[in-house]
Amino acid sequence: MKSWINTARLLIGLGWEIGPGLFLLYTVVTMSSFVSPLLFALAVRPLVDGVVSGEHREIVAGGIGVAIALTLVLVAPIGYRWATIRMRERAGFVSERRVLRLAAGAPRIEHFERPDFLDRLQSLRREAPELGDSVTLPFIAPLVVAQLVISTVLLANLEPVLALLPVVGLPALWLSRRAEQLRRRSELDAAPRRRLAQQLFMVSVAPSSAQEIHVASLGDELLREHRRATDDANRIAHAALFRSVLIGAAGWALFPIAYVGALLVVLREAAAGRVTAGDVALAIALAGAVVSAANRILDLAGSVLRIRTAAEHYFWLADQAQYRPGRTPMPDRLTHGIELRDVTFGYGRDDRLALPGTDLFLPAGQTIAIVGENGAGKSTLVKILTGMYRPRSGAVLVDGVDLGALDLTQYRQKVSAGFQDFVRYQLTVGEAVGVGGLEEPPDRVPVALGKAGADFVDELPRGAGTQLGTSWADGVELSGGQWQKLAIARALVRPAPLLMILDEPSASLDPQTEAALFDRLAAEARAGRADGRITLLISHRFSTVRSADLIVVLENGRVTERGTHAELMAAGATYAELYSLQAAGYR
Ligand SMILES: Nc1ncnc2c1ncn2[C@@H]1O[C@H](COP(=O)(O)OP(=O)(O)OP(=O)(O)O)[C@@H](O)[C@H]1O
């Protein structure tokens, strides 16, 4: 029962978000189209009896009722069509926004690693428009049931056996439920193939992959894979659809038989003189109303089951993405530092551990560099430090407080990060830099651009107001290094972060540009030292990391060396070996 109430609340909430006025209008026109058959049936009896007996008052009352019912029958569909079109337009956006909130609004991202989450997300994206279409369901469903009950009671009044008429709906209802279960199972079965097709599509149309695809002539192969995936998905869906239509149709076949039977019963009564002509008209109209209400209930039952499926996906996703925020406020400054204590972590249900019990202390006020081979666990460490993932065991302590107990939103506002896999926001330059600035003062964008060494912005047609991205008519495309400088500026725009993370942010920059950038970042780190700001740098370039206060070497997720450049060189272990190798490469 609770889940039905939650589903009704979800639908009404969606309707309200679409727009209260439109929602109310849509509800009224939909309801009026549903009540008109009953109204017609009730008005037709006095009209017919009045005509037979020549009673004017009955003719007028019945005539007015029939006129209203017919007006509703004629006018309601016009309003219904108009309101439906407007609703669909807006409902699409609103449902999409809800899905987006689930996908992007969650404070952690660990659920994105799980195929079951992605499959449900995909299914919900497909079902979301239907959610929007069904916002009136919580009002319509009880109305139709009431119509069925009233019509049945009136029919039973005329002839008790007619009360059995709605019973034909029961097997049909059961069959339609079976049909929906089939459809729903096929949705989830087809979801992985659909997901593959979508990924192939996204890769094929992304400008960033165009070069690789064309040079290697991968287009045909991708197309073939796409076709295979969509064919598979269609095969699964169509087989289920065919069976579910057959099952549904078997239920529908019962209705005409029942209707004809009801008419015969009434006509027999009329022939025996036990009912009036008005009663016959009423019975014919009521039987029509009962059959139409039962049909509609079947239809609605299908919709209700589909909506329940969509709502179930929605609530499941919301549950997965949910987290209980810690209550401890984030301190304004760090005095001790951030510590990873025996942290273990692996992705998804993977048994391999990217962090197999890692201990690491990042002292407050220092610049720390992490080096290590590909796959050593550096980026994973960053994801744990930013609270994107929870450790399987162990703890992250921020000035001694477990990160899980801290208010994660406040914590994130004190974290600033630049990544190797940065986002290329197709906004104006100023917007693309200011997007993470927490309503930064306007002068922070040019200052951040300056610190990131993004001098090229002055040369752009409209400076910081230039639109980025080739999908816009006046959009400008940047080089990989230029995009990266904007991403670095974005990391620098946030005022006074306590943890500044730079995860290979300069991979697309040449060594000189990178060295100049790190001189500026070091100055920035010194400026934040009084607040205990930690600057964490991940880089494969040893020339860059050597000036850090502390260098940490990570191997297979474990810290194997730590110290200053001089200390690690003197130790003559992995760091010294790799540094010497790289230095020799530059000579
Ligand atoms: N999203 C993911 N899903 C599953 N496994 C992952 C994921 N990301 C990383 N891994 C695995 O975790 C391990 C550590 O990867 P991580 O990206 O942290 O290494 P890294 O040191 O940052 O490497 P690189 O220098 O190449 O960026 C690797 O074995 C990798 O295969």
The ligand as a Tripos MOL2 file, in Angstrom:
@<TRIPOS>MOLECULE
LIG
   31    33     1     0     0
SMALL
NO_CHARGES

@<TRIPOS>ATOM
      1 N1         36.3310    2.6690  -12.9220 N.pl3     1 LIG1
      2 C1         37.0590    1.5840  -12.6670 C.ar      1 LIG1
      3 N2         36.4930    0.3640  -12.6400 N.ar      1 LIG1
      4 C2         37.2160   -0.7460  -12.3820 C.ar      1 LIG1
      5 N3         38.5320   -0.7340  -12.1290 N.ar      1 LIG1
      6 C3         39.1570    0.4470  -12.1470 C.ar      1 LIG1
      7 C4         38.4530    1.6790  -12.4180 C.ar      1 LIG1
      8 N4         39.3400    2.6950  -12.3600 N.ar      1 LIG1
      9 C5         40.5420    2.1440  -12.0580 C.ar      1 LIG1
     10 N5         40.4200    0.8050  -11.9330 N.ar      1 LIG1
     11 C6         41.4880   -0.1500  -11.5790 C.3       1 LIG1
     12 O1         42.0840    0.2740  -10.3480 O.3       1 LIG1
     13 C7         43.4840    0.1740  -10.3910 C.3       1 LIG1
     14 C8         44.1110    1.5500  -10.0560 C.3       1 LIG1
     15 O2         43.7490    2.4570  -11.0680 O.3       1 LIG1
     16 P1         44.0390    4.0160  -10.9530 P.3       1 LIG1
     17 O3         43.2900    4.6930  -12.0510 O.co2     1 LIG1
     18 O4         43.8110    4.4670   -9.5790 O.co2     1 LIG1
     19 O5         45.6030    4.0500  -11.2620 O.3       1 LIG1
     20 P2         46.5470    5.3030  -11.5360 P.3       1 LIG1
     21 O6         47.7240    5.1170  -10.6550 O.co2     1 LIG1
     22 O7         45.8130    6.5730  -11.4030 O.co2     1 LIG1
     23 O8         46.9290    5.0230  -13.0450 O.3       1 LIG1
     24 P3         47.3470    6.0560  -14.2170 P.3       1 LIG1
     25 O9         48.7200    6.5620  -13.9140 O.co2     1 LIG1
     26 O10        47.3360    5.1810  -15.4220 O.co2     1 LIG1
     27 O11        46.3100    7.1350  -14.2720 O.co2     1 LIG1
     28 C9         43.8400   -0.3310  -11.7690 C.3       1 LIG1
     29 O12        44.0880   -1.7210  -11.6560 O.3       1 LIG1
     30 C10        42.5990   -0.1170  -12.6080 C.3       1 LIG1
     31 O13        42.4410   -1.1530  -13.5410 O.3       1 LIG1
@<TRIPOS>BOND
     1     1     2 1
     2     2     3 ar
     3     2     7 ar
     4     3     4 ar
     5     4     5 ar
     6     5     6 ar
     7     6     7 ar
     8     6    10 ar
     9     7     8 ar
    10     8     9 ar
    11     9    10 ar
    12    10    11 1
    13    11    12 1
    14    11    30 1
    15    12    13 1
    16    13    14 1
    17    13    28 1
    18    14    15 1
    19    15    16 1
    20    16    17 2
    21    16    18 1
    22    16    19 1
    23    19    20 1
    24    20    21 2
    25    20    22 1
    26    20    23 1
    27    23    24 1
    28    24    25 2
    29    24    26 1
    30    24    27 1
    31    28    29 1
    32    28    30 1
    33    30    31 1
@<TRIPOS>SUBSTRUCTURE
     1 LIG1         1 GROUP 0 **** ****
